[in-house]
Amino acid sequence: MEKQNLLMAALIHLVQFQSTHCATARERALMMFDALSQLNESNAELDNLCLEANALLTS
């Protein structure tokens, strides 16, 4: 459940950043994707998603 909540929050902040270019939304999305990548229950697919999202948010 924690993984689903983090993923939803990360995606919501990512969409908010994409539509408003709000720096706070960008930072929150980065934090959520980082937290997702740190979960013990993560898998390769989720790790790749987090890496791609972080690359988009930091470019």
Sequence and secondary structure as in RCSB ss.txt:
>XXXX:A:sequence
MEKQNLLMAALIHLVQFQSTHCATARERALMMFDALSQLNESNAELDNLCLEANALLTS
>XXXX:A:secstr
 HHHHHHHHHHHHHHHHHHH  HHHHHHHHHHHHHHHH TT  HHHHHHHHHHHHHHH 
